[in-house]
Amino acid sequence: MDRFGWDDGPIETREIRPRRRHEDPQATTEYNGAWYSAEEVAELKRRFKVSQAAYIKENRDKWEQTPQGKLCLAFYDAFHAYKKYLEENKYAIQTPYGSKVNYDEHKLFEEGLQLAEEQRRQRAEMLRRNLEKAQKAARCRHEFLNGDKCAAPRMRGKKLCRMHQGMEEAQAMKLDLGPMEDPDSIQVGIKKLQAAIIDGNLDSKKIGHLAYTIQLAAWNVTRTTAVEGEKKS
């Protein structure tokens, strides 16, 4: 466990509890009103999708066992079986006396077929419009090492696509601690580091490096002051 009492076991199996926003440097990402590490939020989202899929499946399985569910499934299967039969046997559209089938049952089938075809057409039209809109959208300005540019549409009001914008925002924060050449400037650096920790802009590794830098600067200031005192005397 770490110093905050967190289990270091595999994230897929361990309990994930909210972190203390202003005390735990790992509490960098908000999810459902609580704070976690970015890795924990990704795992919580994965668990939610799994549980949601399991709930949907369980709900459908129970519905299929109800009288209305069984009737609906039987209707669905019969509808497609009749449709396939008519496609394979063109003569079946006629009665034994040669007239076209015009019974209410067949009319209901034709109405259902028209509705299904209209829904399919609407979905195809929506996909076509979305593709056309995406093709017209401004492209991401990210440039790869080989000189090629990303062809994905950029986010609204941004210069990059969603993926590269996320990568850009996830880059390490550049924190200027100042010159740290005397006790006052070192104190300013400490305050800057504290603010960055509270805001969740640094991970524990970077905090450790910066804290060591401040400690080294403080030691150097003391040593420099002692040397200057010896020279004056």
C-alpha distance (Angstrom), angle and dihedral (degrees) to the residues before:
residue distance angle dihedral
M1 . . .
D2 3.81 . .
R3 3.81 124.7 .
F4 3.82 90.6 -86.8
G5 3.81 91.8 58.4
W6 3.81 96.1 -104.0
D7 3.78 122.7 150.8
D8 3.81 112.4 -117.8
G9 3.82 93.8 -156.6
P10 3.83 125.1 116.9
I11 3.79 109.3 -50.3
E12 3.82 91.7 -136.5
T13 3.80 91.8 66.2
R14 3.79 108.1 26.2
E15 3.80 127.1 92.4
I16 3.81 113.8 -97.8
R17 3.79 115.3 -149.0
P18 3.84 129.2 177.4
R19 3.78 115.4 -89.4
R20 3.80 128.2 -134.2
R21 3.79 105.6 -97.2
H22 3.80 99.5 -147.2
E23 3.80 99.0 32.9
D24 3.79 107.4 41.2
P25 3.85 114.8 65.3
Q26 3.82 88.6 -157.6
A27 3.81 90.8 65.0
T28 3.80 94.4 94.8
T29 3.82 104.1 129.5
E30 3.80 130.1 59.4
Y31 3.80 119.9 -142.7
N32 3.81 125.6 172.3
G33 3.79 91.6 -16.4
A34 3.82 96.3 -50.5
W35 3.81 134.1 92.2
Y36 3.80 128.0 -116.4
S37 3.78 139.5 150.5
A38 3.82 116.0 -80.8
E39 3.82 90.1 -109.7
E40 3.81 91.3 52.4
V41 3.81 92.4 50.4
A42 3.82 90.2 52.2
E43 3.81 89.5 50.9
L44 3.82 92.5 47.2
K45 3.80 90.1 52.0
R46 3.82 90.2 49.4
R47 3.81 91.2 50.5
F48 3.81 90.7 49.5
K49 3.81 91.7 52.6
V50 3.80 91.0 49.1
S51 3.81 93.1 48.8
Q52 3.81 91.3 44.8
A53 3.81 91.5 51.9
A54 3.81 90.4 47.5
Y55 3.82 90.8 50.3
I56 3.81 92.3 50.0
K57 3.81 91.5 49.0
E58 3.79 93.2 47.2
N59 3.81 91.0 48.1
R60 3.81 91.7 50.8
D61 3.81 93.3 45.5
K62 3.82 90.1 54.0
W63 3.83 91.8 45.5
E64 3.80 91.2 52.5
Q65 3.81 88.9 58.9
T66 3.82 94.1 54.6
P67 3.85 120.6 93.5
Q68 3.82 91.4 -114.4
G69 3.79 91.3 47.9
K70 3.79 92.7 51.4
L71 3.82 91.4 48.0
C72 3.81 92.4 48.6
L73 3.81 92.5 49.4
A74 3.80 90.8 47.5
F75 3.82 89.6 51.0
Y76 3.82 91.3 48.5
D77 3.80 92.9 49.9
A78 3.82 92.7 45.4
F79 3.83 91.4 48.2
H80 3.80 92.6 55.8
A81 3.80 93.0 40.9
Y82 3.84 90.5 54.0
K83 3.81 90.9 45.8
K84 3.80 91.6 51.9
Y85 3.80 91.8 46.3
L86 3.81 92.4 52.9
E87 3.80 90.6 48.7
E88 3.81 91.9 51.9
N89 3.83 95.6 40.0
K90 3.81 110.9 42.6
Y91 3.82 92.4 -179.7
A92 3.82 91.1 61.7
I93 3.81 89.8 81.9
Q94 3.80 87.5 75.4
T95 3.81 131.6 71.8
P96 3.83 120.2 -119.4
Y97 3.83 87.1 -94.6
G98 3.79 93.6 56.2
S99 3.81 100.9 -105.6
K100 3.80 121.8 125.0
V101 3.77 115.6 -93.3
N102 3.79 105.2 -104.3
Y103 3.76 103.3 162.1
D104 3.80 123.9 134.9
E105 3.81 91.3 -111.3
H106 3.80 91.8 56.2
K107 3.82 91.9 43.3
L108 3.79 88.9 55.1
F109 3.80 89.2 52.1
E110 3.82 91.3 50.8
E111 3.81 91.6 49.4
G112 3.79 90.5 50.8
L113 3.80 90.2 48.6
Q114 3.79 91.7 51.1
L115 3.81 91.3 48.7
A116 3.82 91.5 50.4
E117 3.81 91.1 48.6
E118 3.81 91.7 48.9
Q119 3.80 91.2 51.4
R120 3.80 90.2 49.0
R121 3.81 90.4 50.0
Q122 3.81 92.0 49.6
R123 3.80 91.9 50.5
A124 3.81 91.0 49.3
E125 3.81 90.8 49.1
M126 3.80 91.8 49.3
L127 3.81 91.1 50.5
R128 3.80 90.3 48.6
R129 3.82 92.2 51.4
N130 3.79 92.6 46.6
L131 3.81 90.6 50.4
E132 3.79 91.4 47.8
K133 3.80 90.7 48.6
A134 3.80 91.5 48.8
Q135 3.81 91.4 50.0
K136 3.81 90.7 53.0
A137 3.80 94.1 46.5
A138 3.80 119.8 105.7
R139 3.79 112.9 -95.5
C140 3.79 129.5 -118.5
R141 3.82 113.7 -94.3
H142 3.78 95.5 -145.1
E143 3.80 111.4 126.5
F144 3.81 122.3 -153.3
L145 3.81 124.3 -139.3
N146 3.83 91.7 -100.5
G147 3.81 90.8 56.6
D148 3.81 96.8 -104.4
K149 3.80 117.6 131.8
C150 3.79 126.7 -133.5
A151 3.81 110.1 -100.4
A152 3.81 96.9 -159.1
P153 3.82 119.0 114.1
R154 3.79 113.0 -96.7
M155 3.80 121.9 -121.0
R156 3.78 118.2 -96.9
G157 3.79 109.5 -84.4
K158 3.82 91.5 5.4
K159 3.79 135.7 98.4
L160 3.81 94.9 -137.5
C161 3.80 138.4 57.4
R162 3.80 120.4 -105.5
M163 3.81 94.3 -93.4
H164 3.80 97.4 47.0
Q165 3.82 91.8 40.9
G166 3.79 88.6 55.6
M167 3.80 90.6 48.9
E168 3.79 89.9 49.7
E169 3.80 92.8 51.3
A170 3.80 91.4 46.3
Q171 3.80 93.7 58.4
A172 3.76 116.6 115.4
M173 3.77 116.1 -85.0
K174 3.81 115.2 -113.5
L175 3.79 106.5 -131.6
D176 3.79 118.0 -167.7
L177 3.80 108.4 -155.2
G178 3.80 92.9 -176.5
P179 3.82 129.7 -122.7
M180 3.85 96.2 -51.8
E181 3.81 91.5 -159.9
D182 3.80 97.9 138.7
P183 3.84 137.7 22.7
D184 3.81 92.7 -91.8
S185 3.82 95.2 52.0
I186 3.81 90.2 44.9
Q187 3.81 89.1 54.4
V188 3.82 88.8 51.8
G189 3.82 89.2 52.0
I190 3.80 90.5 51.0
K191 3.81 91.1 52.2
K192 3.82 91.1 49.9
L193 3.80 90.6 51.6
Q194 3.81 91.5 48.1
A195 3.81 91.0 51.9
A196 3.81 91.6 49.9
I197 3.81 91.0 50.2
I198 3.81 92.7 49.1
D199 3.82 91.2 48.8
G200 3.80 90.5 50.7
N201 3.81 94.4 -122.4
L202 3.82 96.2 133.6
D203 3.77 135.6 53.6
S204 3.81 123.1 -133.8
K205 3.81 93.4 -98.3
K206 3.82 93.8 55.3
I207 3.80 91.0 44.2
G208 3.80 89.7 55.0
H209 3.81 92.7 50.1
L210 3.81 93.5 48.1
A211 3.80 93.0 45.4
Y212 3.80 89.2 53.0
T213 3.81 89.7 49.6
I214 3.82 90.3 54.1
Q215 3.80 90.8 46.8
L216 3.81 91.0 50.9
A217 3.82 91.3 47.7
A218 3.82 90.9 51.4
W219 3.80 90.8 50.4
N220 3.81 91.3 49.1
V221 3.81 92.2 49.9
T222 3.82 90.5 53.2
R223 3.79 91.4 47.1
T224 3.81 92.9 47.3
T225 3.82 91.5 49.8
A226 3.82 90.9 51.2
V227 3.80 92.1 50.0
E228 3.81 92.0 49.5
G229 3.84 89.7 50.4
E230 3.81 91.2 53.6
K231 3.81 90.7 50.5
K232 3.83 92.3 51.0
S233 3.77 92.3 50.1
